[in-house]
């Protein structure tokens, strides 16, 4: 019998405590002159350190623009990992959240991995503490453990497979075809979406993304009533009711592709608004509209913008290049163990492309 069962934990409490320590996110708008001066300084420092900037789609537009201008990359977490591993630079500056820096270190242990801040984390990572998760896995030894990339190095080290949202469905389909039962962590919404798509037998951890969890089907339906010609693009970390009304569901890269292939001129986008920078480049003539969020959720601090991604600022990038004081370290033994499920994902997704 295919059955998705939720495992209760205290993810929300842990995340709220972290957000309370963090304070409100900042919102900077730099004048063109100030921005250019910062870009020039950072470019110089990148050269001095033989470093490259790797940025996630959810970072602020200035950071994404800088990554593009300096020969770095702007992408989803799977592509960030690949790009960092394959690039010649000896130092990677990862603009994103901590698990992305850890993944870079695991895949490139010989490189120096710097981040503008080590405080930038993720509600999914926070909501899946390794001790609790490991104890749960131990209770189900006949299950294959599949974890989302948004987890700590220690949780990855406990897993058989790591996946990102761009390859998760295919990997679970593959495991299901082998008759394997699956433990999925930490995002419950993505897990439920995959379970529904594949019919696989999955036990779901009950973590969630504080950004995507705030999207509401009702608000989006109201917006659709206003713009009946619009298509709705949804990231599968959103609640099931939101996924159900989508015209396209997918990872950040897949949503950008959908924006290009759908015929609609107006797109309602239910993911972090950081994606608008690259999406608008891909469809310059289309109108992109932010999907409404509930705004009143207990953990919503910034609605459709991740408060941790927003901590990646130009000043932080410059500072870390000058001082190298925000470096990612992963215990080498742990890294070796965590690399196995990551390598499995990378070779599986490479085989999909062939
Ligand atoms: S947007 Fe959500 S999943 Fe992405 S880093 Fe922020 S909290 Fe984590």
Boltz pocket constraint, residues with backbone or C-beta under 6 A from the ligand:
constraints:
  - pocket:
      binder: B
      contacts: [[A, 58], [A, 97], [A, 121], [A, 122], [A, 123], [A, 124], [A, 150], [A, 208], [A, 209], [A, 210], [A, 211], [A, 212], [A, 272], [A, 306], [A, 307], [A, 308], [A, 309]]
      max_distance: 6.0
